[in-house]
Amino acid sequence: MSSARVDYIAPWWTYWLHNFPHINLRLQPIDNSFKPEDESYQQSLIFLGCVAAAGLGLNLLFLAIYLSCLCCARRDDEDPGDTKKKGSCCVTWSAVSAGLISCMAVGVGFYGNSETNDGVYQLTYSMYNANHTLGGVDSLVSTTMGSMQRGLQQHLARLDEIFATRGDYVQTLQFMQQMADSVIKQLLGLPDWMEAEVDLASVADKTADIEYYRWLTYLLVLILNLVICLLSCLGLAKQSRWLLTTMMVCGVLTLILSWASLGADLATAVGTSDFCVAPDRYLLSQTKGISSLTVFQRSLTTMQIQIQGLLQFAVPLFPSAEGDLQGIQNLLNSSEASLHQLTALLDCRGLNKDYLDALVGVCYDGVEGLLYLSLFSMMAACSFCIMLCAIPRAWRQIAARERDYDDMDDEDPFNPRARRAGHAPNPAHPNMHSFCSYSSSMGSQSSLHPPAPNQVALFGGNPRYENVPLIGRGSPPPSYSPSMRATYLSMTEEQSRHFGNDFRA
């Protein structure tokens, strides 16, 4: 894996995250090397989550103080109209800002979620490929060890009986046995490839499952953020108090969720960056080193030389030994072919490619996606904080508007609530006609109907005022201000000059 140090270059954001302060729960700085099994290193990552929790606490404290000040604030009675206008403008711009920030946050979150998923997918794909390569290595090692332990032992045992009368040939067989033991010892010194294969496949499966649920959870969170933002804007537009109340509760829960996701994403990004800065250092400290196969090659070469000598000099004397010697030679040839394949696999060309692909997936796409998800969490928290500040103001304005409606005279025909209830019968004035009935009958005096007794009393005892517009009667409608009364009185003179004495009492 030495070529990985040449081909792989960690991105700049991993160095930036790697330089974050690593502090354990005792507030003591520790080494930022990637050591996930170390308790102090684990505490340093938990400390980042605690920082996010502290940010959440400060955020909730700010909202509590703001809401308390808003509830305890007194109305400014000097210019209530201007105050309402400013408050309405503030609520509108706050809602617009929260909506824009929330939409941008959702877009950033979708991109970060996709990038993280791509990086983890590339990691698991490389792990499955490496698992396939390790399976081939394990097959070659098992085959070679089996032939050395069983086939070679049987041939050497029979040759030892045949060459029992020749001490020099027996010594040659003993030397070959030592060479075979050396080969078996070196093969046993290799890592347990079967165990590595099972562990790697298990890790890949677990990683894929965790990533699927993580991706799905973030997808639901993104959709939830968007729905809450849209419903909050709808509640402000419709001035629905129950909808605003529901969205305020959901906003608080989503605010807590945003800070929690920020802590988790930040801790994961920092831990992954610590690994990405120096991946070889950690992997070599955790795996058993692969020794050189030079001893294996030399042992096979020496054994082949010994077999060639026995075939040349011993076979003429012991013809029965030729079959076993040929069997040993064939076994050595097949072992040499397996050695070349094993050397090619252990040369790490295929494994190194998978290793680099996994590093690129994790350290480039994965960590970059986590940074975007952290940015999404911060933007979502800011958005919901603005929304939680705007909703109580909108609630207060809605309540003030309803109080103003309650203070208006229900008998006033210009009251919007009275107009909405205009079609309902009023027991106090059962024969009262609408304003349109008065204005529609002004064209002909002969079409006027006799007034009812209660109408005569209502209009000062003069039945001719029944069908005359309100603006020409000399007095404004009830519940109007002095400025409106002056306006009506000024228009009375114009009506008198226009109609003459036809509508005088």
TITIDREN-796085 format. One record per residue (C-alpha): residue in one letter; x, y, z. Coordinates in nm, 2 decimals. Example, Ala and Ser with C-alpha at 12.3 -4.5 7.8 and 13.67 -1.06 7.14 Angstrom:
REM TITIDREN-796085
residuo, X, Y, Z
a, 1.23, -0.45, 0.78
s, 1.37, -0.11, 0.71
REM end
This chain:
REM TITIDREN-796085
residuo, X, Y, Z
m, 0.00, 0.00, 0.00
s, 0.30, 0.23, -0.03
s, 0.17, 0.38, -0.36
a, -0.13, 0.51, -0.18
r, 0.08, 0.77, -0.01
v, 0.18, 0.90, -0.35
d, -0.16, 0.89, -0.53
y, -0.38, 1.00, -0.24
i, -0.38, 1.36, -0.13
a, -0.62, 1.46, 0.14
p, -0.85, 1.76, 0.06
w, -0.80, 2.09, 0.23
w, -1.13, 2.07, 0.43
t, -1.01, 1.75, 0.61
y, -0.70, 1.94, 0.73
w, -0.92, 2.23, 0.84
l, -1.15, 1.99, 1.04
h, -0.84, 1.80, 1.17
n, -0.71, 2.12, 1.33
f, -1.03, 2.16, 1.53
p, -0.95, 2.16, 1.91
h, -0.97, 1.81, 2.05
i, -1.08, 1.84, 2.41
n, -1.20, 1.56, 2.63
l, -1.48, 1.60, 2.89
r, -1.23, 1.70, 3.15
l, -1.15, 2.01, 2.93
q, -0.80, 1.88, 2.86
p, -0.65, 1.90, 2.51
i, -0.56, 1.56, 2.35
d, -0.38, 1.44, 2.04
n, -0.58, 1.47, 1.72
s, -0.46, 1.15, 1.58
f, -0.74, 0.91, 1.48
k, -0.77, 0.66, 1.76
p, -1.14, 0.55, 1.78
e, -1.07, 0.29, 2.05
d, -0.91, 0.55, 2.28
e, -1.15, 0.68, 2.55
s, -1.01, 1.03, 2.55
y, -1.05, 1.05, 2.17
q, -1.41, 0.94, 2.20
q, -1.47, 1.21, 2.46
s, -1.32, 1.47, 2.23
l, -1.59, 1.39, 1.97
i, -1.86, 1.38, 2.23
f, -1.74, 1.73, 2.34
l, -1.83, 1.86, 1.99
g, -2.18, 1.73, 2.04
c, -2.19, 1.90, 2.38
v, -2.09, 2.23, 2.21
a, -2.39, 2.20, 1.98
a, -2.61, 2.12, 2.28
a, -2.48, 2.44, 2.45
g, -2.57, 2.63, 2.14
l, -2.92, 2.49, 2.15
g, -2.95, 2.59, 2.52
l, -2.84, 2.95, 2.44
n, -3.09, 2.96, 2.14
l, -3.38, 2.85, 2.36
l, -3.28, 3.09, 2.63
f, -3.28, 3.38, 2.38
l, -3.62, 3.28, 2.25
a, -3.76, 3.26, 2.61
i, -3.62, 3.61, 2.69
y, -3.76, 3.74, 2.37
l, -4.11, 3.60, 2.42
s, -4.11, 3.72, 2.78
c, -4.02, 4.07, 2.67
l, -4.28, 4.06, 2.40
c, -4.55, 3.95, 2.65
c, -4.46, 4.21, 2.91
a, -4.42, 4.49, 2.66
r, -4.68, 4.77, 2.68
r, -4.86, 4.92, 2.39
d, -4.76, 5.25, 2.26
d, -5.08, 5.46, 2.28
e, -4.93, 5.77, 2.12
d, -4.96, 5.65, 1.76
p, -5.13, 5.31, 1.75
g, -5.18, 5.32, 1.37
d, -4.82, 5.37, 1.30
t, -4.72, 5.11, 1.55
k, -4.94, 4.85, 1.39
k, -4.81, 4.94, 1.05
k, -4.45, 4.89, 1.16
g, -4.53, 4.57, 1.34
s, -4.71, 4.43, 1.04
c, -4.41, 4.52, 0.82
c, -4.17, 4.36, 1.06
v, -4.37, 4.04, 1.07
t, -4.39, 4.03, 0.69
w, -4.02, 4.08, 0.63
s, -3.94, 3.82, 0.91
a, -4.17, 3.57, 0.74
v, -4.01, 3.64, 0.40
s, -3.66, 3.60, 0.55
a, -3.74, 3.28, 0.73
g, -3.90, 3.14, 0.41
l, -3.60, 3.22, 0.19
i, -3.34, 3.09, 0.44
s, -3.55, 2.77, 0.49
c, -3.57, 2.71, 0.12
m, -3.20, 2.77, 0.07
a, -3.13, 2.54, 0.37
v, -3.34, 2.26, 0.22
g, -3.15, 2.29, -0.11
v, -2.82, 2.28, 0.06
g, -2.94, 1.98, 0.27
f, -3.05, 1.78, -0.04
y, -2.71, 1.84, -0.20
g, -2.52, 1.74, 0.11
n, -2.73, 1.43, 0.17
s, -2.67, 1.32, -0.19
e, -2.30, 1.38, -0.17
t, -2.27, 1.19, 0.16
n, -2.47, 0.90, 0.01
d, -2.24, 0.89, -0.30
g, -1.93, 0.88, -0.08
v, -2.06, 0.60, 0.14
y, -2.17, 0.40, -0.17
q, -1.83, 0.43, -0.32
l, -1.68, 0.31, 0.01
t, -1.90, 0.00, 0.03
y, -1.85, -0.07, -0.34
s, -1.47, -0.07, -0.29
m, -1.50, -0.28, 0.02
y, -1.69, -0.55, -0.17
n, -1.43, -0.54, -0.45
a, -1.15, -0.58, -0.19
n, -1.35, -0.86, -0.03
h, -1.35, -1.04, -0.37
t, -0.97, -0.99, -0.40
l, -0.91, -1.12, -0.05
g, -1.12, -1.42, -0.13
g, -0.89, -1.51, -0.42
v, -0.58, -1.46, -0.19
d, -0.73, -1.69, 0.07
s, -0.81, -1.96, -0.20
l, -0.45, -1.95, -0.32
v, -0.30, -1.97, 0.03
s, -0.53, -2.26, 0.13
t, -0.45, -2.45, -0.19
t, -0.07, -2.41, -0.15
m, -0.07, -2.49, 0.22
g, -0.28, -2.80, 0.16
s, -0.05, -2.93, -0.12
m, 0.25, -2.87, 0.10
q, 0.12, -3.03, 0.41
r, -0.05, -3.34, 0.25
g, 0.09, -3.41, -0.09
l, 0.45, -3.33, -0.03
q, 0.45, -3.51, 0.31
q, 0.32, -3.83, 0.14
h, 0.58, -3.82, -0.13
l, 0.87, -3.75, 0.11
a, 0.75, -4.03, 0.34
r, 0.76, -4.29, 0.05
l, 1.09, -4.16, -0.08
d, 1.24, -4.19, 0.27
e, 1.16, -4.56, 0.27
i, 1.30, -4.61, -0.08
f, 1.63, -4.42, 0.00
a, 1.67, -4.58, 0.34
t, 2.00, -4.74, 0.23
r, 2.15, -4.42, 0.10
g, 2.23, -4.17, 0.37
d, 2.31, -3.88, 0.14
y, 1.97, -3.91, -0.04
v, 1.80, -3.93, 0.30
q, 1.97, -3.61, 0.40
t, 1.85, -3.44, 0.08
l, 1.49, -3.55, 0.16
q, 1.53, -3.40, 0.51
f, 1.66, -3.08, 0.37
m, 1.35, -3.06, 0.14
q, 1.13, -3.12, 0.44
q, 1.29, -2.82, 0.61
m, 1.23, -2.61, 0.30
a, 0.86, -2.73, 0.29
d, 0.82, -2.64, 0.66
s, 0.97, -2.29, 0.59
v, 0.72, -2.24, 0.31
i, 0.43, -2.34, 0.54
k, 0.56, -2.12, 0.82
q, 0.57, -1.82, 0.59
l, 0.22, -1.89, 0.46
l, 0.10, -1.92, 0.82
g, 0.26, -1.58, 0.88
l, 0.03, -1.42, 0.63
p, -0.29, -1.25, 0.77
d, -0.60, -1.46, 0.82
w, -0.76, -1.39, 0.49
m, -1.08, -1.58, 0.56
e, -1.13, -1.38, 0.88
a, -1.05, -1.06, 0.70
e, -1.29, -1.15, 0.42
v, -1.58, -1.21, 0.66
d, -1.51, -0.89, 0.87
l, -1.48, -0.68, 0.55
a, -1.81, -0.81, 0.41
s, -1.98, -0.76, 0.75
v, -1.86, -0.41, 0.78
a, -1.97, -0.33, 0.42
d, -2.32, -0.47, 0.49
k, -2.36, -0.28, 0.82
t, -2.23, 0.04, 0.66
a, -2.48, 0.01, 0.37
d, -2.77, -0.04, 0.61
i, -2.67, 0.25, 0.84
e, -2.63, 0.48, 0.54
y, -2.97, 0.38, 0.40
y, -3.14, 0.48, 0.73
r, -2.93, 0.79, 0.76
w, -3.02, 0.90, 0.41
l, -3.39, 0.83, 0.46
t, -3.39, 1.01, 0.80
y, -3.24, 1.32, 0.65
l, -3.48, 1.31, 0.35
l, -3.77, 1.31, 0.60
v, -3.62, 1.60, 0.80
l, -3.57, 1.80, 0.48
i, -3.93, 1.75, 0.38
l, -4.05, 1.83, 0.73
n, -3.86, 2.16, 0.73
l, -4.01, 2.25, 0.40
v, -4.37, 2.16, 0.51
i, -4.34, 2.36, 0.83
c, -4.21, 2.66, 0.65
l, -4.49, 2.65, 0.40
l, -4.76, 2.59, 0.66
s, -4.62, 2.88, 0.87
c, -4.64, 3.12, 0.57
l, -5.00, 2.99, 0.51
g, -5.09, 3.05, 0.87
l, -4.96, 3.41, 0.85
a, -5.14, 3.47, 0.53
k, -5.47, 3.33, 0.65
q, -5.42, 3.47, 1.00
s, -5.51, 3.13, 1.15
r, -5.42, 3.12, 1.52
w, -5.45, 2.75, 1.56
l, -5.23, 2.68, 1.26
l, -4.97, 2.93, 1.39
t, -4.98, 2.76, 1.73
t, -4.92, 2.42, 1.58
m, -4.64, 2.54, 1.36
m, -4.48, 2.71, 1.66
v, -4.47, 2.38, 1.85
c, -4.33, 2.20, 1.54
g, -4.08, 2.48, 1.49
v, -3.94, 2.43, 1.85
l, -3.91, 2.06, 1.79
t, -3.74, 2.11, 1.45
l, -3.51, 2.37, 1.61
i, -3.40, 2.11, 1.86
l, -3.36, 1.85, 1.58
s, -3.15, 2.09, 1.38
w, -2.90, 2.15, 1.66
a, -2.88, 1.78, 1.73
s, -2.80, 1.70, 1.37
l, -2.54, 1.97, 1.37
g, -2.36, 1.81, 1.66
a, -2.37, 1.47, 1.51
d, -2.26, 1.59, 1.17
l, -1.98, 1.79, 1.31
a, -1.85, 1.51, 1.53
t, -1.86, 1.27, 1.24
a, -1.69, 1.51, 1.00
v, -1.40, 1.58, 1.25
g, -1.35, 1.21, 1.32
t, -1.35, 1.11, 0.96
s, -1.11, 1.40, 0.88
d, -0.87, 1.27, 1.14
f, -0.86, 0.94, 0.96
c, -0.84, 1.10, 0.61
v, -0.53, 1.31, 0.70
a, -0.32, 1.00, 0.77
p, -0.51, 0.68, 0.67
d, -0.20, 0.46, 0.62
r, -0.08, 0.52, 0.97
y, -0.40, 0.39, 1.13
l, -0.45, 0.09, 0.89
l, -0.09, -0.03, 0.93
s, -0.13, -0.01, 1.31
q, -0.44, -0.22, 1.30
t, -0.35, -0.48, 1.04
k, -0.08, -0.75, 1.04
g, 0.21, -0.66, 0.81
i, 0.24, -0.87, 0.49
s, 0.59, -1.02, 0.49
s, 0.78, -1.06, 0.17
l, 0.74, -1.38, -0.02
t, 1.11, -1.39, -0.11
v, 1.17, -1.68, 0.13
f, 0.88, -1.87, -0.03
q, 1.04, -1.81, -0.37
r, 1.39, -1.92, -0.26
s, 1.26, -2.23, -0.09
l, 1.07, -2.34, -0.40
t, 1.38, -2.28, -0.61
t, 1.61, -2.48, -0.38
m, 1.36, -2.77, -0.37
q, 1.34, -2.78, -0.74
i, 1.72, -2.80, -0.77
q, 1.72, -3.09, -0.53
i, 1.45, -3.27, -0.72
q, 1.64, -3.23, -1.04
g, 1.95, -3.38, -0.89
l, 1.76, -3.68, -0.75
l, 1.59, -3.74, -1.09
q, 1.93, -3.73, -1.25
f, 2.13, -3.95, -1.01
a, 1.89, -4.14, -0.79
v, 1.64, -4.27, -1.05
p, 1.90, -4.49, -1.22
l, 1.96, -4.66, -0.89
f, 1.61, -4.65, -0.75
p, 1.37, -4.66, -1.05
s, 1.07, -4.69, -0.81
a, 1.14, -4.34, -0.68
e, 1.07, -4.18, -1.02
g, 0.69, -4.15, -0.97
d, 0.72, -3.98, -0.63
l, 1.00, -3.75, -0.76
q, 0.78, -3.65, -1.06
g, 0.49, -3.59, -0.82
i, 0.70, -3.36, -0.61
q, 0.82, -3.17, -0.92
n, 0.46, -3.12, -1.04
l, 0.36, -3.00, -0.70
l, 0.64, -2.75, -0.69
n, 0.55, -2.62, -1.03
s, 0.19, -2.57, -0.93
s, 0.31, -2.40, -0.61
e, 0.53, -2.17, -0.81
a, 0.23, -2.07, -1.03
s, 0.03, -2.00, -0.72
l, 0.32, -1.80, -0.59
h, 0.32, -1.57, -0.89
q, -0.06, -1.52, -0.86
l, -0.03, -1.46, -0.49
t, 0.26, -1.21, -0.55
a, 0.05, -1.02, -0.80
l, -0.24, -1.00, -0.56
l, -0.03, -0.90, -0.27
d, 0.14, -0.64, -0.48
c, -0.17, -0.44, -0.39
r, -0.25, -0.32, -0.74
g, -0.61, -0.43, -0.72
l, -0.64, -0.37, -0.34
n, -0.46, -0.03, -0.38
k, -0.72, 0.08, -0.64
d, -1.00, -0.02, -0.41
y, -0.83, 0.15, -0.12
l, -0.79, 0.47, -0.32
d, -1.15, 0.46, -0.44
a, -1.27, 0.42, -0.08
l, -1.06, 0.71, 0.04
v, -1.18, 0.94, -0.23
g, -1.54, 0.84, -0.15
v, -1.51, 0.90, 0.22
c, -1.27, 1.19, 0.24
y, -1.39, 1.39, -0.06
d, -1.76, 1.32, -0.12
g, -1.84, 1.19, 0.23
v, -1.68, 1.47, 0.44
e, -1.79, 1.74, 0.19
g, -2.15, 1.61, 0.22
l, -2.12, 1.63, 0.60
l, -2.01, 1.99, 0.58
y, -2.31, 2.08, 0.36
l, -2.54, 1.90, 0.61
s, -2.38, 2.09, 0.89
l, -2.45, 2.41, 0.70
f, -2.81, 2.30, 0.64
s, -2.85, 2.25, 1.02
m, -2.72, 2.60, 1.10
m, -2.94, 2.76, 0.83
a, -3.25, 2.56, 0.94
a, -3.19, 2.67, 1.31
c, -3.16, 3.03, 1.20
s, -3.47, 3.00, 0.99
f, -3.68, 2.85, 1.26
c, -3.54, 3.10, 1.52
i, -3.67, 3.39, 1.30
m, -4.00, 3.21, 1.25
l, -4.04, 3.16, 1.62
c, -3.98, 3.53, 1.67
a, -4.23, 3.64, 1.40
i, -4.52, 3.41, 1.50
p, -4.59, 3.57, 1.84
r, -4.59, 3.91, 1.69
a, -4.84, 3.79, 1.43
w, -5.05, 3.64, 1.70
r, -5.05, 3.96, 1.89
q, -5.16, 4.16, 1.58
i, -5.44, 3.91, 1.51
a, -5.56, 3.94, 1.87
a, -5.54, 4.32, 1.85
r, -5.74, 4.33, 1.53
e, -6.01, 4.10, 1.68
r, -6.03, 4.33, 1.99
d, -6.08, 4.63, 1.75
y, -6.36, 4.45, 1.58
d, -6.52, 4.36, 1.92
d, -6.51, 4.74, 2.02
m, -6.70, 4.84, 1.71
d, -7.08, 4.91, 1.72
d, -7.27, 4.61, 1.60
e, -7.55, 4.84, 1.48
d, -7.32, 5.03, 1.25
p, -7.41, 4.94, 0.89
f, -7.05, 5.02, 0.78
n, -6.90, 4.76, 1.03
p, -6.76, 4.47, 0.83
r, -6.90, 4.23, 1.08
a, -7.24, 4.39, 1.06
r, -7.23, 4.36, 0.68
r, -7.14, 3.99, 0.71
a, -7.44, 3.94, 0.93
g, -7.66, 4.18, 0.72
h, -7.86, 3.89, 0.57
a, -7.96, 3.77, 0.91
p, -8.29, 3.91, 1.05
n, -8.25, 4.16, 1.33
p, -8.54, 4.14, 1.58
a, -8.48, 4.51, 1.69
h, -8.54, 4.64, 1.33
p, -8.75, 4.39, 1.15
n, -8.86, 4.62, 0.86
m, -8.52, 4.79, 0.81
h, -8.43, 4.81, 0.44
s, -8.07, 4.80, 0.31
f, -7.88, 5.10, 0.19
c, -7.93, 4.99, -0.17
s, -8.31, 5.01, -0.13
y, -8.27, 5.38, -0.04
s, -8.05, 5.47, -0.33
s, -8.23, 5.27, -0.59
s, -8.56, 5.46, -0.53
m, -8.43, 5.81, -0.56
g, -8.52, 5.85, -0.93
s, -8.90, 5.88, -0.87
q, -9.09, 6.04, -0.58
s, -9.41, 5.87, -0.69
s, -9.26, 5.53, -0.63
l, -9.19, 5.58, -0.27
h, -9.37, 5.35, -0.03
p, -9.53, 5.46, 0.29
p, -9.29, 5.43, 0.57
a, -9.35, 5.19, 0.85
p, -9.40, 5.35, 1.20
n, -9.07, 5.24, 1.33
q, -8.90, 5.38, 1.02
v, -9.07, 5.72, 1.07
a, -8.95, 5.73, 1.43
l, -8.60, 5.64, 1.32
f, -8.57, 5.92, 1.07
g, -8.70, 6.20, 1.29
g, -9.07, 6.16, 1.20
n, -9.03, 6.26, 0.83
p, -9.14, 5.98, 0.60
r, -8.96, 6.15, 0.30
y, -8.62, 6.06, 0.45
e, -8.68, 5.69, 0.40
n, -8.54, 5.66, 0.05
v, -8.28, 5.95, 0.08
p, -7.91, 5.85, 0.09
l, -7.74, 5.87, 0.42
i, -7.50, 6.13, 0.30
g, -7.77, 6.39, 0.25
r, -7.94, 6.37, 0.59
g, -7.72, 6.62, 0.77
s, -7.57, 6.37, 1.02
p, -7.32, 6.09, 0.96
p, -7.37, 5.73, 1.05
p, -7.32, 5.64, 1.42
s, -6.98, 5.54, 1.57
y, -6.78, 5.77, 1.34
s, -6.51, 6.02, 1.45
p, -6.54, 6.40, 1.45
s, -6.34, 6.42, 1.13
m, -6.58, 6.20, 0.95
r, -6.87, 6.41, 1.09
a, -6.72, 6.73, 0.95
t, -6.68, 6.56, 0.61
y, -7.05, 6.46, 0.61
l, -7.16, 6.80, 0.72
s, -6.96, 6.97, 0.45
m, -7.11, 6.74, 0.19
t, -7.47, 6.82, 0.31
e, -7.46, 7.17, 0.17
e, -7.36, 7.04, -0.18
q, -7.65, 6.80, -0.16
s, -7.89, 7.08, -0.06
r, -7.78, 7.30, -0.35
h, -7.81, 7.01, -0.59
f, -8.16, 6.88, -0.49
g, -8.30, 7.20, -0.37
n, -8.59, 7.18, -0.12
d, -8.71, 6.84, -0.24
f, -8.55, 6.66, 0.05
r, -8.58, 6.91, 0.33
a, -8.77, 6.81, 0.64
REM end
